[in-house]
Amino acid sequence: LKQIETNSEVELIPKGEFPGGVENSVFSPDGNFIYFNGNKADDKTQTVYRVPTLGGNAVKMLTDAWGVTFSPDGKQIAFRRGTDST
């Protein structure tokens, strides 16, 4: 994470912790956390993690889920689950 104004950086996720990469990142409404999709070696499905904005351990929040978003007041969370059907 890089703050443009001060040019300071914080490594939130150590390299190699998520070998499949990280995607769908979104800040929590209060700015204290970043929610993202990532897969650790033992994850069998899409998994949502959250990590503190100033660094710390990533915590598994949801399995078989992706695309986290929040209600305008920040009291509810929405995500996608299941398979795509066209």
C-alpha positions as CSV (number, residue, x, y, z in Angstrom):
1,L,0.0,0.0,0.0
2,K,1.4,3.4,-1.0
3,Q,0.3,6.8,0.3
4,I,0.9,9.1,-2.7
5,E,1.0,12.4,-0.7
6,T,3.8,11.3,1.6
7,N,5.4,8.6,-0.7
8,S,5.4,6.1,2.2
9,E,4.7,2.4,1.7
10,V,3.5,-0.5,3.8
11,E,3.8,-4.1,2.7
12,L,0.4,-5.6,3.6
13,I,0.9,-9.1,2.3
14,P,4.2,-10.9,2.3
15,K,5.3,-12.2,-1.1
16,G,4.4,-15.8,-1.6
17,E,1.6,-15.9,1.0
18,F,-1.0,-16.0,-1.8
19,P,0.6,-18.0,-4.7
20,G,-2.4,-17.6,-6.9
21,G,-2.3,-13.8,-6.5
22,V,-4.6,-11.2,-5.0
23,E,-7.6,-9.5,-6.7
24,N,-10.8,-7.6,-6.1
25,S,-9.3,-5.4,-3.4
26,V,-11.6,-2.9,-1.6
27,F,-11.3,-0.7,1.4
28,S,-13.7,-1.1,4.3
29,P,-16.0,2.0,4.7
30,D,-14.0,3.1,7.8
31,G,-10.7,2.7,5.9
32,N,-9.2,0.3,8.6
33,F,-9.2,-2.8,6.5
34,I,-8.7,-4.0,2.9
35,Y,-10.8,-7.0,1.8
36,F,-9.5,-9.0,-1.1
37,N,-9.8,-12.4,-2.9
38,G,-6.8,-14.6,-2.6
39,N,-5.9,-18.3,-2.5
40,K,-3.4,-19.7,-0.1
41,A,-2.1,-23.2,-0.8
42,D,-4.8,-24.9,1.3
43,D,-7.7,-22.9,-0.2
44,K,-9.9,-25.0,-2.5
45,T,-12.3,-22.2,-3.6
46,Q,-12.4,-18.4,-4.0
47,T,-11.7,-17.0,-0.5
48,V,-12.2,-13.5,0.9
49,Y,-9.6,-12.2,3.3
50,R,-9.1,-9.0,5.2
51,V,-5.9,-7.3,6.3
52,P,-5.5,-4.1,8.4
53,T,-4.6,-1.1,6.3
54,L,-1.5,-0.5,8.3
55,G,-0.3,-4.1,8.1
56,G,-0.9,-7.3,10.0
57,N,-2.0,-10.8,9.4
58,A,-4.6,-11.6,6.7
59,V,-7.7,-13.2,8.2
60,K,-10.0,-15.5,6.3
61,M,-13.5,-14.0,6.2
62,L,-15.5,-15.9,3.6
63,T,-15.0,-19.1,1.6
64,D,-16.5,-19.7,-1.8
65,A,-17.1,-16.0,-2.2
66,W,-15.7,-13.0,-4.2
67,G,-16.4,-9.4,-5.1
68,V,-17.0,-7.9,-1.7
69,T,-18.7,-4.5,-1.4
70,F,-20.4,-2.6,1.4
71,S,-23.7,-0.7,2.0
72,P,-23.4,3.1,2.0
73,D,-23.6,3.1,5.9
74,G,-21.0,0.4,6.2
75,K,-23.3,-1.9,8.3
76,Q,-23.8,-4.6,5.7
77,I,-21.5,-6.5,3.4
78,A,-22.4,-8.0,0.1
79,F,-20.5,-10.6,-2.0
80,R,-21.0,-13.1,-4.8
81,R,-21.1,-16.8,-4.3
82,G,-21.8,-19.8,-6.6
83,T,-21.0,-20.3,-10.2
84,D,-21.5,-18.1,-13.2
85,S,-24.3,-19.2,-15.5
86,T,-24.8,-17.6,-18.9
